[in-house]
Amino acid sequence: MFGHATYLTLELVWAAPVLIVQWAAGNRILWTCRVRVALAILVPTIYLSCADAVALANGIWLLHRNRILGFMIGNVPVEETIFFLLTNAMVVQTIALAANHPAFGVLRPRTTRAPDNETGV
Amino acid sequence: MTYEQFLALFLLIPIAFWIWLSRNHISRRLVALLAALSLLALVYTGPWDNLIVSQGVWSYHPRQIAGVVIGRVPLEEYVFYVLQVTLTGLIAAALLTARRRP
């Protein structure tokens, strides 16, 4: 559909609406815990990119050369790391919003402390 | 290495280990949230993954998968969404609900 930019275009177009809605609705909450959110996104993204290197080396996913840009980190196309970044961001931001939303309640089982005390993380 | 072995080694075993380590800190609400998120991931990623395969971005080696294919995507891939959501979700919950040292 988009030649070498097919994978990148399709993943960005697919994830953007979710991420935009999350930031539009919960920017205050997400900004308050931005460091933890960033860490929670980056740690599994790095881990899954490393696991991906093994999967690609074993031919579990066969990525087609004419659908990716060709920028590689080792044997991992940059689109793969972007995919994990986008999907983990969707998951982590949902958890962050749920954990701090009064309608859902905090996820931590044994504390009564208000989530607003967790500023400057 | 097959897709199943990959899922077991890189997702299932770390998740099981994480759950065992944090067994006293996983609330019922978190389990419910992760279940809901897994369902959302299946509904949102499934059609997109089928589009990706139909556009020739990637394919699967028949020797690496069990052979159950839903649409254009093997069953293992749908399992992957659920396991990724679970792993990332557990890490996120631990990081986001950890109390700061006084």
Backbone of each chain as ProteinMPNN parsed JSONL, in Angstrom:
{"seq_chain_A": "MFGHATYLTLELVWAAPVLIVQWAAGNRILWTCRVRVALAILVPTIYLSCADAVALANGIWLLHRNRILGFMIGNVPVEETIFFLLTNAMVVQTIALAANHPAFGVLRPRTTRAPDNETGV", "coords_chain_A": {"N_chain_A": [[0.84, -1.208, 0.0], [1.924, 1.265, 0.854], [4.488, 1.017, -0.023], [7.877, 0.909, 0.937], [7.301, 2.194, 3.283], [5.146, 0.974, 4.388], [4.757, -0.718, 6.731], [5.508, 1.053, 8.833], [3.72, 3.224, 8.423], [1.188, 1.96, 8.717], [1.289, 1.074, 11.389], [1.572, 3.449, 12.833], [-0.734, 4.909, 12.137], [-2.608, 3.2, 13.15], [-2.159, 3.12, 15.936], [-2.156, 5.757, 16.806], [-4.777, 7.078, 17.235], [-5.677, 5.948, 19.692], [-3.637, 6.654, 21.502], [-3.756, 9.429, 21.34], [-6.346, 9.974, 22.288], [-6.033, 9.026, 24.908], [-4.145, 10.832, 25.944], [-5.497, 13.215, 25.587], [-7.678, 12.892, 27.265], [-6.54, 12.226, 29.71], [-4.327, 13.808, 30.38], [-3.418, 15.221, 32.64], [-3.171, 13.334, 34.719], [-1.394, 11.5, 33.478], [0.835, 13.096, 33.078], [1.579, 13.662, 35.661], [2.591, 11.219, 36.598], [4.703, 10.748, 34.89], [7.398, 9.852, 34.711], [7.427, 7.27, 35.763], [5.568, 6.112, 34.042], [6.958, 6.331, 31.603], [9.172, 4.693, 32.152], [7.853, 2.245, 32.561], [6.971, 1.794, 30.025], [9.324, 1.714, 28.524], [10.974, -0.359, 29.585], [9.679, -2.979, 29.057], [9.639, -2.621, 26.287], [12.311, -2.577, 25.435], [13.032, -5.11, 26.324], [11.273, -6.775, 24.795], [12.098, -6.121, 22.241], [14.633, -7.248, 22.212], [13.912, -9.941, 22.556], [12.564, -10.183, 20.191], [14.645, -10.064, 18.366], [15.683, -12.616, 18.629], [13.465, -14.106, 17.802], [13.206, -13.239, 15.137], [15.636, -14.081, 14.116], [15.192, -16.771, 14.213], [13.313, -17.094, 12.308], [10.601, -16.856, 12.936], [8.911, -14.648, 12.682], [8.614, -13.455, 9.481], [9.789, -10.812, 8.031], [9.134, -8.617, 5.356], [11.31, -7.304, 3.028], [10.667, -5.247, 1.22], [8.666, -3.839, 2.436], [9.473, -2.458, 4.581], [11.474, 0.21, 6.032], [14.177, -0.249, 6.3], [15.954, 0.522, 8.194], [17.896, -0.74, 10.692], [18.263, -2.204, 13.957], [20.705, -4.011, 14.961], [19.539, -7.105, 14.002], [16.974, -6.304, 13.985], [14.307, -4.641, 12.586], [13.623, -1.126, 12.696], [10.954, -0.509, 12.8], [9.819, -2.567, 14.243], [10.64, -2.168, 16.902], [9.384, 0.275, 17.261], [6.773, -0.61, 17.067], [6.518, -2.14, 19.447], [6.941, -0.096, 21.247], [4.685, 1.564, 20.773], [2.507, -0.202, 21.301], [3.045, -0.983, 23.94], [2.879, 1.523, 25.132], [0.146, 2.081, 24.832], [-0.934, 0.115, 26.527], [0.328, 0.636, 29.042], [-0.42, 3.284, 29.584], [-3.157, 3.002, 29.783], [-3.287, 1.456, 32.112], [-2.135, 3.265, 33.9], [-4.003, 5.357, 33.856], [-6.265, 4.015, 34.768], [-5.383, 3.243, 37.286], [-5.328, 5.606, 38.629], [-7.79, 6.676, 38.452], [-10.769, 7.879, 39.854], [-13.186, 6.534, 39.457], [-12.497, 3.963, 38.926], [-10.794, 3.285, 40.925], [-7.926, 2.846, 43.056], [-5.248, 0.63, 42.174], [-3.558, -0.514, 43.935], [-3.651, -2.729, 46.627], [-3.505, -2.408, 49.429], [-3.601, 0.234, 50.64], [-4.543, 3.477, 51.656], [-3.851, 5.824, 50.772], [-4.098, 8.85, 48.936], [-3.906, 9.047, 45.38], [-2.94, 11.436, 44.386], [-0.93, 12.229, 45.986], [1.286, 11.213, 44.941], [3.103, 12.819, 43.512], [5.631, 14.199, 41.368], [7.191, 11.968, 40.56]], "CA_chain_A": [[0.0, 0.0, 0.0], [2.803, 2.431, 0.956], [5.858, 0.619, -0.35], [8.775, 0.675, 2.07], [6.761, 2.82, 4.497], [3.875, 0.317, 4.716], [4.692, -1.138, 8.132], [5.55, 2.245, 9.696], [2.481, 3.979, 8.26], [0.052, 1.232, 9.274], [1.349, 1.014, 12.85], [1.344, 4.783, 13.386], [-2.147, 5.253, 11.932], [-3.391, 2.303, 13.996], [-1.991, 3.398, 17.371], [-2.298, 7.185, 17.123], [-6.044, 7.49, 17.842], [-5.743, 5.512, 21.091], [-2.701, 7.447, 22.304], [-4.25, 10.81, 21.368], [-7.493, 10.023, 23.202], [-5.537, 8.867, 26.276], [-3.512, 12.079, 26.384], [-6.519, 14.266, 25.635], [-8.55, 12.665, 28.414], [-5.852, 12.023, 30.984], [-2.996, 14.44, 30.365], [-2.986, 15.632, 33.982], [-2.74, 12.118, 35.421], [-0.223, 10.914, 32.815], [1.989, 13.97, 33.293], [1.964, 13.532, 37.066], [3.409, 10.021, 36.799], [5.353, 10.565, 33.581], [8.653, 9.094, 34.767], [7.075, 5.851, 35.933], [4.93, 5.672, 32.789], [8.023, 6.169, 30.605], [9.939, 3.495, 32.523], [7.011, 1.059, 32.349], [6.899, 1.577, 28.571], [10.651, 1.431, 27.96], [11.542, -1.644, 30.033], [9.224, -4.093, 28.206], [9.96, -2.371, 24.876], [13.688, -3.039, 25.228], [13.022, -6.57, 26.486], [10.601, -7.424, 23.666], [12.936, -5.937, 21.052], [15.682, -8.271, 22.313], [13.257, -11.222, 22.27], [12.255, -10.122, 18.763], [15.876, -10.394, 17.639], [15.759, -14.083, 18.629], [12.362, -14.601, 16.967], [13.519, -12.963, 13.728], [16.759, -14.949, 13.745], [14.654, -18.117, 14.061], [12.332, -17.121, 11.226], [9.224, -16.943, 13.425], [8.287, -13.601, 11.871], [9.378, -13.186, 8.268], [9.479, -9.446, 7.587], [9.468, -8.491, 3.942], [12.245, -6.205, 2.806], [10.103, -4.122, 0.456], [7.599, -3.182, 3.209], [10.092, -1.747, 5.707], [12.403, 1.257, 5.594], [15.508, -0.822, 6.209], [16.79, 0.926, 9.334], [17.934, -1.908, 11.574], [19.069, -2.23, 15.182], [21.09, -5.423, 14.846], [18.703, -7.698, 12.959], [15.587, -5.898, 14.258], [13.907, -3.405, 11.903], [13.213, -0.09, 13.642], [9.485, -0.565, 12.911], [9.465, -3.533, 15.281], [10.792, -1.486, 18.191], [8.301, 1.27, 17.312], [5.544, -1.368, 17.358], [6.486, -2.443, 20.883], [6.797, 1.196, 21.929], [3.297, 2.011, 20.636], [1.585, -1.107, 21.986], [3.276, -0.875, 25.382], [2.348, 2.825, 25.558], [-1.314, 1.946, 24.972], [-1.211, -0.708, 27.712], [0.795, 1.284, 30.272], [-1.223, 4.479, 29.839], [-4.454, 2.531, 30.276], [-3.092, 1.061, 33.521], [-1.894, 4.484, 34.675], [-5.27, 6.083, 33.974], [-7.146, 3.214, 35.622], [-4.855, 3.233, 38.652], [-5.522, 6.914, 39.25], [-9.129, 7.192, 38.194], [-11.646, 7.633, 41.002], [-14.263, 5.594, 39.127], [-11.965, 2.606, 38.962], [-10.152, 3.053, 42.215], [-6.515, 2.531, 42.923], [-4.976, -0.795, 42.012], [-2.824, -1.05, 45.082], [-4.658, -3.314, 47.48], [-3.44, -2.17, 50.871], [-3.253, 1.58, 51.056], [-5.655, 4.408, 51.513], [-3.279, 7.097, 50.392], [-4.631, 9.381, 47.676], [-2.917, 8.998, 44.302], [-2.378, 12.768, 44.121], [0.29, 12.393, 46.79], [2.406, 10.619, 44.212], [3.603, 13.788, 42.532], [7.075, 14.301, 41.198], [7.819, 10.642, 40.552]], "C_chain_A": [[0.873, 1.255, 0.0], [4.267, 2.068, 0.7], [6.686, 0.338, 0.89], [8.24, 1.258, 3.375], [5.483, 2.135, 4.972], [3.769, -0.022, 6.205], [4.611, 0.091, 9.047], [4.225, 3.012, 9.636], [1.325, 3.269, 8.961], [0.102, 1.183, 10.801], [1.072, 2.376, 13.483], [-0.136, 5.173, 13.287], [-3.039, 4.442, 12.879], [-3.337, 2.718, 15.473], [-2.323, 4.843, 17.743], [-3.638, 7.545, 17.772], [-6.128, 7.141, 19.327], [-4.868, 6.418, 21.962], [-3.184, 8.892, 22.423], [-5.415, 10.938, 22.342], [-7.02, 9.918, 24.653], [-4.916, 10.156, 26.79], [-4.515, 13.22, 26.482], [-7.343, 14.123, 26.908], [-7.784, 12.686, 29.731], [-4.505, 12.693, 31.089], [-2.491, 14.803, 31.757], [-2.425, 14.432, 34.76], [-1.435, 11.583, 34.81], [1.023, 11.771, 33.049], [2.505, 13.84, 34.73], [2.873, 12.32, 37.29], [4.228, 9.697, 35.55], [6.615, 9.719, 33.638], [8.369, 7.595, 34.894], [6.422, 5.295, 34.674], [6.0, 5.405, 31.734], [8.841, 4.908, 30.879], [9.155, 2.22, 32.208], [6.826, 0.774, 30.863], [8.249, 1.093, 28.05], [11.179, 0.045, 28.344], [11.02, -2.814, 29.186], [9.519, -3.887, 26.719], [11.37, -2.862, 24.55], [13.731, -4.572, 25.311], [12.426, -7.264, 25.262], [11.383, -7.245, 22.368], [14.075, -6.959, 21.039], [15.108, -9.651, 21.995], [12.951, -11.322, 20.773], [13.471, -10.499, 17.918], [16.021, -11.913, 17.53], [14.691, -14.658, 17.701], [12.671, -14.411, 15.483], [14.652, -13.866, 13.241], [16.287, -16.385, 13.513], [13.57, -18.204, 12.979], [10.899, -17.275, 11.678], [8.372, -15.867, 12.752], [9.187, -13.358, 10.665], [8.964, -11.818, 7.734], [9.97, -9.249, 6.167], [10.168, -7.166, 3.656], [11.612, -4.993, 2.116], [8.931, -3.449, 1.157], [8.151, -2.431, 4.427], [11.153, -0.781, 5.189], [13.826, 0.728, 5.443], [16.463, -0.323, 7.287], [16.743, -0.183, 10.371], [18.721, -1.608, 12.847], [19.481, -3.692, 15.326], [20.3, -6.027, 13.696], [17.229, -7.301, 13.109], [15.267, -4.607, 13.502], [13.353, -2.406, 12.913], [11.696, -0.088, 13.825], [9.043, -1.526, 14.015], [9.564, -2.888, 16.666], [9.708, -0.416, 18.351], [6.972, 0.58, 17.626], [5.432, -1.667, 18.856], [6.308, -1.169, 21.71], [5.33, 1.646, 21.922], [2.346, 1.12, 21.43], [1.783, -1.042, 23.508], [2.762, 0.449, 25.923], [0.836, 2.745, 25.752], [-1.656, 1.198, 26.259], [-0.887, 0.067, 28.991], [-0.072, 2.506, 30.602], [-2.629, 4.109, 30.296], [-4.351, 2.165, 31.755], [-2.926, 2.303, 34.389], [-3.196, 5.254, 34.893], [-6.217, 5.336, 34.899], [-6.696, 3.288, 37.077], [-5.148, 4.539, 39.376], [-6.923, 7.469, 39.066], [-10.058, 6.861, 39.349], [-12.738, 6.601, 40.704], [-13.776, 4.148, 39.206], [-11.373, 2.285, 40.324], [-8.706, 2.672, 42.007], [-6.328, 1.033, 42.835], [-4.275, -1.372, 43.215], [-3.814, -1.492, 46.145], [-4.642, -2.816, 48.923], [-2.973, -0.768, 51.224], [-4.452, 2.48, 50.849], [-5.17, 5.761, 51.038], [-3.817, 7.558, 49.029], [-3.547, 9.374, 46.612], [-2.273, 10.347, 44.027], [-1.124, 13.038, 44.953], [1.525, 11.923, 46.042], [2.959, 11.589, 43.173], [5.124, 13.708, 42.45], [7.799, 12.979, 41.154], [8.965, 10.529, 39.571]], "O_chain_A": [[0.613, 2.196, -0.749], [5.173, 2.758, 1.17], [6.251, -0.384, 1.787], [8.675, 0.86, 4.456], [4.803, 2.649, 5.86], [2.796, 0.351, 6.86], [3.753, 0.16, 9.927], [3.677, 3.401, 10.667], [0.571, 3.891, 9.708], [-0.944, 1.245, 11.447], [0.426, 2.465, 14.527], [-0.712, 5.7, 14.238], [-4.074, 4.919, 13.344], [-4.349, 2.671, 16.172], [-2.726, 5.117, 18.873], [-3.644, 8.258, 18.775], [-6.596, 7.949, 20.13], [-5.296, 6.888, 23.017], [-3.042, 9.51, 23.477], [-5.475, 11.884, 23.127], [-7.527, 10.622, 25.527], [-5.133, 10.535, 27.941], [-4.401, 14.085, 27.351], [-7.669, 15.118, 27.555], [-8.317, 13.115, 30.755], [-3.626, 12.212, 31.804], [-1.295, 14.711, 32.034], [-1.358, 14.508, 35.37], [-0.492, 11.257, 35.531], [2.127, 11.247, 33.2], [3.709, 13.899, 34.979], [3.815, 12.386, 38.08], [4.421, 8.533, 35.2], [6.882, 8.947, 32.717], [8.988, 6.769, 34.223], [6.68, 4.157, 34.281], [5.962, 4.382, 31.051], [9.163, 4.153, 29.962], [9.696, 1.254, 31.669], [6.552, -0.364, 30.481], [8.312, 0.173, 27.235], [11.768, -0.645, 27.511], [11.823, -3.574, 28.645], [9.637, -4.858, 25.971], [11.593, -3.487, 23.513], [14.368, -5.239, 24.495], [12.999, -8.225, 24.748], [11.341, -8.11, 21.493], [14.438, -7.474, 19.982], [15.718, -10.435, 21.268], [13.061, -12.39, 20.17], [13.346, -11.165, 16.89], [16.425, -12.438, 16.492], [14.958, -15.57, 16.918], [12.43, -15.304, 14.671], [14.634, -14.353, 12.11], [16.882, -17.127, 12.731], [12.983, -19.265, 12.766], [10.058, -17.762, 10.923], [7.255, -16.135, 12.308], [10.379, -13.086, 10.815], [7.933, -11.677, 7.077], [11.076, -9.659, 5.815], [9.687, -6.084, 3.993], [11.979, -3.852, 2.396], [8.267, -2.593, 0.572], [7.396, -1.844, 5.202], [11.662, -0.923, 4.077], [14.584, 1.181, 4.585], [17.637, -0.693, 7.302], [15.673, -0.526, 10.871], [19.705, -0.868, 12.83], [18.683, -4.519, 15.767], [20.364, -5.546, 12.565], [16.352, -7.87, 12.46], [15.895, -3.579, 13.755], [12.691, -2.794, 13.875], [11.202, 0.292, 14.887], [8.007, -1.317, 14.647], [8.671, -3.05, 17.498], [9.178, -0.223, 19.445], [6.146, 1.12, 18.362], [4.376, -1.468, 19.457], [5.62, -1.164, 22.731], [4.802, 2.06, 22.954], [1.479, 1.619, 22.148], [0.815, -1.045, 24.268], [2.261, 0.505, 27.046], [0.305, 3.28, 26.725], [-2.56, 1.598, 26.994], [-1.709, 0.15, 29.904], [-0.416, 2.732, 31.762], [-3.227, 4.819, 31.105], [-5.219, 2.52, 32.553], [-3.499, 2.393, 35.475], [-3.456, 5.744, 35.992], [-6.897, 5.949, 35.722], [-7.519, 3.383, 37.988], [-5.21, 4.569, 40.605], [-7.213, 8.594, 39.474], [-10.135, 5.711, 39.781], [-13.166, 5.876, 41.602], [-14.542, 3.234, 39.511], [-11.447, 1.154, 40.804], [-8.309, 2.235, 40.927], [-7.135, 0.259, 43.35], [-4.376, -2.567, 43.494], [-4.708, -0.736, 46.524], [-5.686, -2.808, 49.575], [-2.05, -0.602, 52.021], [-5.273, 2.252, 49.96], [-5.941, 6.713, 50.912], [-3.969, 6.762, 48.102], [-2.388, 9.665, 46.909], [-1.168, 10.401, 43.487], [-0.357, 13.955, 44.661], [2.656, 12.192, 46.445], [3.251, 11.18, 42.05], [5.794, 13.21, 43.355], [8.915, 12.872, 41.66], [9.581, 9.469, 39.462]]}, "seq_chain_B": "MTYEQFLALFLLIPIAFWIWLSRNHISRRLVALLAALSLLALVYTGPWDNLIVSQGVWSYHPRQIAGVVIGRVPLEEYVFYVLQVTLTGLIAAALLTARRRP", "coords_chain_B": {"N_chain_B": [[13.777, -22.902, 16.721], [10.376, -22.915, 17.572], [7.291, -20.985, 17.195], [5.668, -21.454, 19.427], [7.541, -22.33, 21.328], [9.034, -20.021, 21.552], [7.096, -18.278, 22.669], [6.723, -19.537, 25.135], [9.286, -19.426, 26.301], [10.076, -16.669, 26.278], [7.867, -15.198, 27.092], [5.784, -16.622, 28.654], [7.211, -17.981, 30.773], [8.736, -15.849, 32.036], [6.473, -14.306, 32.844], [5.135, -16.055, 34.592], [7.083, -16.312, 36.554], [7.25, -13.68, 37.437], [4.661, -13.324, 38.47], [4.757, -15.137, 40.548], [6.752, -13.979, 42.124], [5.531, -11.55, 42.856], [3.249, -12.254, 44.158], [1.761, -11.482, 46.401], [0.962, -8.974, 45.875], [-0.75, -8.628, 43.822], [-3.717, -7.442, 42.907], [-7.269, -8.196, 42.868], [-8.565, -6.467, 41.249], [-6.59, -5.681, 39.471], [-6.158, -8.048, 38.051], [-8.642, -8.275, 36.817], [-8.575, -5.963, 35.249], [-6.406, -6.507, 33.551], [-7.418, -8.707, 32.197], [-9.549, -7.534, 30.822], [-8.127, -5.723, 29.263], [-6.623, -7.483, 27.706], [-8.593, -8.645, 26.162], [-9.456, -6.379, 24.759], [-7.084, -5.889, 23.366], [-7.022, -8.109, 21.675], [-9.297, -7.624, 20.108], [-8.673, -5.176, 18.952], [-6.131, -5.461, 17.814], [-6.206, -7.79, 16.273], [-7.716, -7.508, 13.707], [-6.046, -5.556, 12.543], [-3.581, -6.854, 12.387], [-4.229, -8.833, 10.552], [-4.638, -7.202, 8.333], [-2.026, -6.211, 8.012], [-0.657, -8.57, 7.296], [-2.002, -9.152, 4.942], [-1.113, -7.06, 3.409], [1.398, -7.774, 2.899], [3.48, -7.284, 4.712], [4.591, -8.911, 6.732], [5.114, -12.496, 7.129], [4.492, -15.931, 8.03], [6.514, -18.685, 8.832], [5.559, -21.845, 7.806], [6.615, -24.036, 9.128], [7.221, -23.171, 11.645], [4.958, -22.754, 13.101], [1.932, -24.041, 14.714], [-0.194, -24.497, 13.06], [-2.834, -23.763, 13.241], [-4.784, -21.378, 11.931], [-6.281, -18.251, 12.09], [-8.192, -16.317, 10.137], [-5.748, -14.61, 8.508], [-3.753, -15.005, 10.23], [-1.718, -16.811, 12.512], [-2.74, -18.801, 15.363], [-0.905, -18.589, 17.468], [-0.024, -15.975, 17.359], [-2.19, -14.441, 18.253], [-2.206, -15.299, 20.853], [0.168, -14.195, 21.592], [-0.463, -11.398, 21.745], [-2.042, -11.324, 24.054], [-0.246, -12.262, 25.989], [1.764, -10.335, 25.844], [0.368, -8.034, 26.687], [-0.175, -8.873, 29.278], [2.406, -9.2, 30.435], [3.582, -6.594, 30.114], [1.59, -5.158, 31.409], [1.734, -6.132, 34.065], [4.297, -5.263, 34.789], [3.907, -2.506, 34.539], [1.877, -2.062, 36.446], [3.225, -2.726, 38.779], [5.253, -0.771, 38.811], [3.759, 1.587, 38.778], [2.23, 1.528, 41.043], [3.938, 1.3, 43.101], [5.153, 2.395, 46.215], [6.655, 5.478, 47.101], [9.863, 5.827, 48.62], [9.991, 7.079, 51.924]], "CA_chain_B": [[12.781, -22.547, 17.735], [9.044, -22.659, 17.023], [6.583, -19.85, 17.794], [5.234, -21.875, 20.777], [8.707, -22.324, 22.226], [9.34, -18.603, 21.769], [6.116, -17.747, 23.619], [6.986, -20.122, 26.451], [10.576, -18.995, 26.842], [10.229, -15.221, 26.446], [6.691, -14.564, 27.681], [5.106, -17.393, 29.704], [8.065, -18.246, 31.937], [8.911, -14.6, 32.787], [5.208, -13.901, 33.472], [4.906, -16.956, 35.73], [8.075, -15.948, 37.568], [6.835, -12.362, 37.962], [3.457, -13.519, 39.288], [5.194, -15.811, 41.78], [7.483, -12.992, 42.933], [4.674, -10.465, 43.34], [1.949, -12.889, 44.408], [0.995, -10.804, 47.455], [0.685, -7.598, 45.476], [-1.622, -8.599, 42.649], [-5.09, -7.308, 43.384], [-8.3, -8.75, 41.994], [-8.853, -5.419, 40.264], [-5.558, -5.726, 38.431], [-6.446, -9.226, 37.222], [-9.805, -7.931, 35.986], [-8.14, -4.966, 34.275], [-5.56, -7.168, 32.548], [-8.299, -9.548, 31.373], [-10.272, -6.623, 29.922], [-7.141, -5.187, 28.311], [-6.269, -8.564, 26.784], [-9.72, -8.759, 25.239], [-9.346, -5.197, 23.898], [-5.927, -6.081, 22.483], [-7.423, -9.072, 20.647], [-10.277, -6.99, 19.22], [-8.075, -4.044, 18.244], [-4.933, -5.854, 17.061], [-6.518, -8.88, 15.345], [-7.98, -7.034, 12.34], [-4.868, -4.827, 12.052], [-2.57, -7.855, 12.055], [-4.679, -9.441, 9.303], [-4.352, -6.216, 7.283], [-0.572, -6.209, 7.853], [-0.266, -9.773, 6.554], [-2.543, -9.045, 3.577], [-0.313, -6.067, 2.695], [2.713, -8.355, 2.642], [4.525, -6.76, 5.592], [5.28, -10.095, 7.23], [4.426, -13.774, 6.987], [4.916, -16.911, 9.034], [7.015, -19.922, 8.242], [4.644, -22.926, 8.222], [7.283, -24.999, 10.01], [7.393, -22.593, 12.985], [3.667, -22.6, 13.775], [1.217, -25.315, 14.861], [-1.019, -24.685, 11.869], [-4.174, -23.199, 13.423], [-4.731, -20.007, 11.424], [-7.576, -17.565, 12.121], [-7.98, -15.282, 9.116], [-4.423, -14.808, 7.907], [-2.796, -14.936, 11.34], [-1.741, -18.037, 13.315], [-3.23, -18.731, 16.745], [0.186, -18.173, 18.351], [0.085, -14.514, 17.351], [-3.232, -13.922, 19.141], [-1.71, -15.584, 22.209], [1.227, -13.206, 21.847], [-1.039, -10.116, 22.214], [-2.496, -11.487, 25.445], [0.918, -12.387, 26.862], [2.446, -9.036, 25.901], [-0.437, -7.179, 27.561], [-0.007, -9.356, 30.651], [3.764, -8.889, 30.901], [3.714, -5.144, 30.238], [0.63, -4.714, 32.419], [2.26, -6.453, 35.393], [5.422, -4.345, 35.037], [3.332, -1.166, 34.719], [1.163, -2.005, 37.721], [4.226, -2.724, 39.85], [5.935, 0.526, 38.816], [2.844, 2.707, 39.007], [1.615, 1.474, 42.363], [4.982, 1.226, 44.123], [5.184, 3.606, 47.046], [7.98, 6.108, 47.162], [10.496, 5.752, 49.936], [9.794, 8.334, 52.64]], "C_chain_B": [[11.435, -22.263, 17.079], [8.425, -21.451, 17.736], [6.138, -20.217, 19.217], [6.388, -21.823, 21.771], [9.128, -20.895, 22.54], [8.404, -18.0, 22.813], [6.399, -18.252, 25.029], [8.226, -19.509, 27.085], [10.604, -17.494, 27.174], [9.021, -14.536, 27.084], [6.145, -15.354, 28.88], [5.96, -17.57, 30.948], [8.35, -16.95, 32.707], [7.634, -14.143, 33.494], [4.949, -14.749, 34.721], [5.841, -16.598, 36.89], [7.681, -14.631, 38.24], [5.633, -12.51, 38.892], [3.837, -14.171, 40.619], [5.907, -14.821, 42.71], [6.549, -11.98, 43.584], [3.299, -10.979, 43.749], [1.117, -12.177, 45.474], [0.572, -9.389, 47.06], [-0.221, -7.499, 44.258], [-3.071, -8.591, 43.13], [-6.058, -7.929, 42.385], [-8.636, -7.755, 40.887], [-7.852, -5.432, 39.126], [-5.802, -6.902, 37.491], [-7.607, -8.921, 36.269], [-9.41, -6.945, 34.889], [-7.311, -5.604, 33.165], [-6.393, -8.071, 31.635], [-9.045, -8.686, 30.352], [-9.339, -6.077, 28.844], [-6.739, -6.24, 27.279], [-7.345, -8.729, 25.718], [-9.693, -7.596, 24.234], [-8.214, -5.352, 22.889], [-6.281, -7.036, 21.351], [-8.33, -8.409, 19.611], [-9.623, -5.896, 18.365], [-6.904, -4.469, 17.357], [-5.236, -6.921, 16.011], [-6.745, -8.406, 13.909], [-6.77, -6.325, 11.723], [-3.778, -5.808, 11.601], [-2.929, -8.553, 10.738], [-4.418, -8.519, 8.11], [-2.856, -6.215, 6.948], [-0.115, -7.391, 7.002], [-0.768, -9.679, 5.107], [-1.762, -8.033, 2.741], [1.126, -6.545, 2.487], [3.827, -7.809, 3.515], [5.305, -7.916, 6.224], [4.454, -11.347, 6.958], [5.021, -14.741, 8.005], [5.418, -18.149, 8.324], [6.148, -21.074, 8.727], [5.29, -23.92, 9.184], [7.379, -24.494, 11.453], [6.091, -22.475, 13.759], [2.93, -23.937, 13.775], [0.294, -25.563, 13.671], [-2.456, -24.209, 12.014], [-4.113, -21.728, 13.018], [-6.134, -19.427, 11.432], [-7.44, -16.347, 11.224], [-6.663, -15.577, 8.428], [-3.341, -14.975, 8.97], [-2.866, -16.215, 12.179], [-2.179, -17.784, 14.755], [-2.157, -18.193, 17.697], [0.269, -16.65, 18.463], [-0.965, -13.878, 18.27], [-2.837, -14.153, 20.601], [-0.635, -14.557, 22.582], [0.648, -11.882, 22.35], [-1.379, -10.207, 23.7], [-1.294, -11.531, 26.39], [1.691, -11.069, 26.951], [1.696, -8.07, 26.822], [-0.225, -7.571, 29.021], [1.362, -8.96, 31.209], [3.928, -7.381, 31.133], [2.793, -4.613, 31.337], [1.125, -4.969, 33.838], [3.407, -5.513, 35.766], [4.884, -2.948, 35.34], [2.655, -1.044, 36.077], [2.155, -1.943, 38.882], [4.895, -1.353, 39.952], [5.001, 1.651, 39.246], [2.219, 2.69, 40.392], [2.662, 1.348, 43.474], [5.006, 2.53, 44.917], [6.597, 4.159, 47.049], [8.536, 5.936, 48.566], [10.318, 7.096, 50.646], [11.108, 9.107, 52.81]], "O_chain_B": [[11.352, -21.468, 16.142], [8.952, -20.96, 18.734], [6.221, -19.383, 20.12], [6.242, -21.342, 22.895], [9.532, -20.593, 23.663], [8.846, -17.302, 23.726], [6.324, -17.495, 25.997], [8.218, -19.123, 28.254], [11.1, -17.1, 28.23], [9.138, -13.41, 27.566], [6.053, -14.823, 29.987], [5.489, -17.336, 32.061], [8.218, -16.943, 33.931], [7.696, -13.646, 34.618], [4.588, -14.223, 35.774], [5.435, -16.586, 38.052], [7.77, -14.493, 39.46], [5.587, -11.904, 39.962], [3.315, -13.811, 41.674], [5.693, -14.827, 43.922], [6.753, -11.595, 44.735], [2.31, -10.247, 43.699], [-0.111, -12.261, 45.451], [-0.096, -8.695, 47.827], [-0.435, -6.411, 43.723], [-3.579, -9.571, 43.674], [-5.721, -8.158, 41.223], [-8.945, -8.132, 39.756], [-8.208, -5.224, 37.966], [-5.668, -6.766, 36.275], [-7.565, -9.258, 35.086], [-9.849, -7.069, 33.745], [-7.484, -5.286, 31.988], [-6.108, -8.187, 30.443], [-9.162, -9.047, 29.181], [-9.707, -5.98, 27.673], [-6.537, -5.918, 26.108], [-7.053, -8.925, 24.538], [-9.878, -7.791, 23.032], [-8.355, -5.0, 21.718], [-5.895, -6.814, 20.203], [-8.163, -8.598, 18.406], [-9.977, -5.715, 17.2], [-6.702, -3.909, 16.28], [-4.587, -6.954, 14.966], [-6.05, -8.847, 12.994], [-6.499, -6.472, 10.532], [-3.14, -5.613, 10.566], [-2.057, -8.831, 9.914], [-4.034, -8.969, 7.03], [-2.464, -6.218, 5.781], [0.709, -7.237, 6.101], [-0.07, -10.068, 4.17], [-1.742, -8.125, 1.513], [1.964, -5.811, 1.963], [4.995, -7.855, 3.127], [6.536, -7.899, 6.247], [3.275, -11.279, 6.61], [5.943, -14.396, 8.744], [4.828, -18.605, 7.344], [6.008, -21.268, 9.934], [4.597, -24.572, 9.966], [7.59, -25.28, 12.375], [6.103, -22.134, 14.942], [3.225, -24.835, 12.987], [0.031, -26.712, 13.316], [-3.221, -24.236, 11.051], [-3.463, -20.925, 13.687], [-7.063, -20.007, 10.869], [-6.659, -15.442, 11.518], [-6.474, -16.642, 7.841], [-2.157, -15.073, 8.65], [-3.961, -16.66, 12.523], [-2.007, -16.687, 15.288], [-2.461, -17.435, 18.618], [0.59, -16.109, 19.521], [-0.682, -12.908, 18.974], [-3.096, -13.319, 21.468], [-0.545, -14.114, 23.727], [1.195, -11.292, 23.281], [-1.061, -9.318, 24.49], [-1.313, -10.919, 27.458], [2.213, -10.726, 28.011], [2.306, -7.375, 27.634], [-0.109, -6.709, 29.892], [1.459, -8.445, 32.323], [4.356, -6.95, 32.203], [3.175, -3.727, 32.102], [0.957, -4.123, 34.717], [3.488, -5.028, 36.894], [5.339, -2.286, 36.273], [2.833, -0.048, 36.779], [1.952, -1.203, 39.844], [5.082, -0.833, 41.051], [5.397, 2.554, 39.982], [1.732, 3.715, 40.869], [2.313, 1.294, 44.653], [4.893, 3.62, 44.356], [7.584, 3.424, 47.005], [7.802, 5.904, 49.554], [10.481, 8.145, 50.023], [11.115, 10.19, 53.395]]}, "name": "protein", "num_of_chains": 2, "seq": "MFGHATYLTLELVWAAPVLIVQWAAGNRILWTCRVRVALAILVPTIYLSCADAVALANGIWLLHRNRILGFMIGNVPVEETIFFLLTNAMVVQTIALAANHPAFGVLRPRTTRAPDNETGVMTYEQFLALFLLIPIAFWIWLSRNHISRRLVALLAALSLLALVYTGPWDNLIVSQGVWSYHPRQIAGVVIGRVPLEEYVFYVLQVTLTGLIAAALLTARRRP"}
